[in-house]
Amino acid sequence: MSDAHGTHEGLAAEAARLDAADGLRAHRAAFDLDDGVVYLDGNSLGALPRAVAPRLADVVNRQWGRLLIRSWEESGWWTAPERVGDRIGRLVGAAPGQVVVGDSTSVNVFKAVVAAVRMAGDGRDEILVDAATFPTDGYIAASAARLTGCRIRAVPAPDLAAAAGPRTAVALVNHVDYRTGRLHDLPGTTAALHGAGALAVWDLCHSAGALPVGLDEHGVDLAVGCTYKYLNGGPGAPAYLYVRRDHQDRFDSPLPGWNSHADPFGLDPAYTPADGPARGRTGTPDILSLLALDAALDVWDDVSLDAVRAKSLALTDFFLRCVAALVPAGRVESVTPAAHAERGGQVSLRCPTGAAAVMAALAERGVVGDHRRPDVLRFGFAPLYTTFAGAERAARTLAEVL
Ligand SMILES: Cc1ncc(COP(=O)(O)O)c(C=O)c1O
């Protein structure tokens, strides 16, 4: 489709103007990207920051190869989970001393939900879970319920605030829905849960690095998230756990491994929990992945999350406009909310016919997103390295494929 001014040409020219005016554009150079590919899957596996390979080479060759066991102290390995945790804390609005990095998101969901039930106290025997949650959270919350003698109730995230009652211990909510890209109301839901005397555990996998989260500002109790999406930590990078400072003394981990002991090298048969975020640790940290993540986080040093959010919304607005202008009517329908207040960092298009084949054809033409069964095409817009020209090319290629 091309109108008199050339819809393609008009949108391409607009993309070029938007890219030229983009205050974050210099950050793209910090990533090792193939310029022939439009990578729109950073909401699943973030791109590779250039700083990672040389840092890991040093960690492997010098810290491990030469210093060997001395590196636990001399290279700061032992304290890395909290040090890197503070770097993530800045990105999710947590003051230092509340985030620890380690384990997977799934494991941290388990720790957070069980600890929240223990904190909620007697008479509170209900766990609420976001009905459209990423499945791991649902599976783990159900297991946590069985272990703690709670019942579990699945409730759509927007209804959680009204659903919490005097028996609710905790609600586990995804900040951004992985399938639709819908952003849930973290401040309002957290406040309503607190009003009912319950705790809020937020899963930040799809919001950290895409928008400001404000954990401290909104009084979130506990939060978890992965680091391999917008934070670019690499495949299988360790996850993180946030425990609000005034809850830390009452945080009773269901996985009290020796690394969370107050004196791990005392090797005491009796367990005494560490103070602070280290209480959320389990076993020996995964140092290679953790330090790859540490290097990956360098790209965020001078980045404001407000600027990231502004670009993210501009990118997704522009992509939606390109799709509306270029793709034949009726072939796809956005399931991502149009309202900025309800939109995360991705656009999900329902494609009733042949969604898997469409995504495969896009990939063959150098546009990489992903497909979620049965009929959702997901396009993630990581603001540090996605361009408006890439968004335009993705929509144009989608139109060609369809
Ligand atoms: C919202 C959400 N929670 C949890 C997970 C799974 O995390 P992990 O594999 O680190 O346990 C994912 C993975 O994509 C996710 O999107």
PDBQT file of the ligand as one rigid body, heavy atoms in Angstrom, charges set to zero:
ROOT
HETATM    1  C1  LIG A 501       6.747 -13.324  33.741  1.00  0.00    +0.000 C 
HETATM    2  C2  LIG A 501       7.748 -14.424  33.812  1.00  0.00    +0.000 A 
HETATM    3  N1  LIG A 501       7.986 -15.017  35.000  1.00  0.00    +0.000 NA
HETATM    4  C3  LIG A 501       8.875 -16.017  35.101  1.00  0.00    +0.000 A 
HETATM    5  C4  LIG A 501       9.567 -16.481  33.998  1.00  0.00    +0.000 A 
HETATM    6  C5  LIG A 501      10.481 -17.692  34.109  1.00  0.00    +0.000 C 
HETATM    7  O1  LIG A 501      11.635 -17.401  34.754  1.00  0.00    +0.000 OA
HETATM    8  P1  LIG A 501      12.794 -18.462  35.018  1.00  0.00    +0.000 P 
HETATM    9  O2  LIG A 501      12.902 -19.315  33.811  1.00  0.00    +0.000 OA
HETATM   10  O3  LIG A 501      13.984 -17.570  35.245  1.00  0.00    +0.000 OA
HETATM   11  O4  LIG A 501      12.467 -19.235  36.207  1.00  0.00    +0.000 OA
HETATM   12  C6  LIG A 501       9.378 -15.873  32.764  1.00  0.00    +0.000 A 
HETATM   13  C7  LIG A 501      10.135 -16.321  31.588  1.00  0.00    +0.000 C 
HETATM   14  O5  LIG A 501       9.995 -15.883  30.483  1.00  0.00    +0.000 OA
HETATM   15  C8  LIG A 501       8.428 -14.837  32.665  1.00  0.00    +0.000 A 
HETATM   16  O6  LIG A 501       8.174 -14.247  31.492  1.00  0.00    +0.000 OA
ENDROOT
TORSDOF 0
